[in-house]
Amino acid sequence: MKRALVICIFLGAMTALEAVQPFVLLGKINKSIDQLTAEITKELIQHDFEILGMYHPDKNPGLCVIVFSCDEQTSLATSAKDKGAFGAVLKIGLIQQNGFTKVTLLNPHYIKDAYLINDANQYEINNITKVVEDMAKDALQSFIVDSVCYGDSIDEESLQSYHFLPAMARFNDVVELNEFDNFELATKIVKGNILSGGENVELVYELCFKDKEVAVLGVALNDDAIESKLLDLWGNEGIASMPLEICIQGNKAYILNGHFRIPVFKTDISRFKLFKIMGLSAEIKSSMKEIARNDN
C-alpha cells in the first residue's frame, strides 16, 4: 500500500496521468519542526541537493519552508527561453499540528508545467524532471509515511496555459518592477534593498547565474500582513509554494503577476475570492516595486 502511494509522487507515474496536483503530503511524523529540519537538510545534502534557505512563513514558528535545488533543476530552469528561473527551486513545507509535523513537498512535475513552458523541447524537460524526481525520492525516502498527493487536480495542458478567469494574467504576463543599467547593478540594488529592508522584508534564498544574466531571489514580505493574507487564501497546506520570487533577467527585475501567482497553486480557489486576489496582488506589486527601487 505504502509503495503504491509513494509512486504517485514521482514523475515516472505522473507522466502517464493527464492531471497533476501541486503538493505531496509525505507523512505526519512525531517529531518537532527543528528535528525534522535538521534531518531533512542532512539527507538532501547527502543526495546532492543544495540547501538555499529556510524560513518561517508569516513568522509562525509552527510553519517552516526549506528551499533547495540541484544542478539539474537550475540548469533546466535557466535554460528555458524566458523567465524559467521562477522554476529553479524546490521546496518542502513543515506544518506543526496536534503534536505531529506534516512534511509536504512542492511537486516538481507541477513546477515543470506551471513555470517551464517557454521551451519547445518538452521531451528534455520531462527527462530532466524525472532525474530530479528520482533524486528527491531517494533523499526523502525515510520521511515518506502513507504519502498522498493533494491540491486541486488540473490537466497538464490547462496548467501550462493557466489563468484564473478569462482575460486574467497567465505565466508570461509578468510585472516589470524596474529597469537598470545592467544585470550586475540590478542584482546588487535589489538584493541590497532587501537586506536593508528591516523587519518588513527578508531574503530567504538567492540563486545567481552571471554567465546567463539570470537571478532569482525568494522574498518574505512581512509588511501589511501580506503573508498572513496569502495563508488565508491558501491555507497552511500551501506553504511549500512560498516565498514569493523576484526574477532578474538581463537588466530588468520581474515578478509573476499576482493574478496568476496567487491562484496557480490553488486552482480550486473560490471565484468569490476574486477581489481579495486582486487586492492582495496590488499590495504585493507595490511592495516588490519598493524593493526594486533605484535611489541612485
Order of alpha helices (4+ residues) and beta strands (2+ residues): alpha-alpha-beta-beta-alpha-beta-beta-alpha-beta-beta-alpha-alpha-beta-beta-alpha-beta-alpha-beta-beta-alpha-beta-beta-alpha-alpha
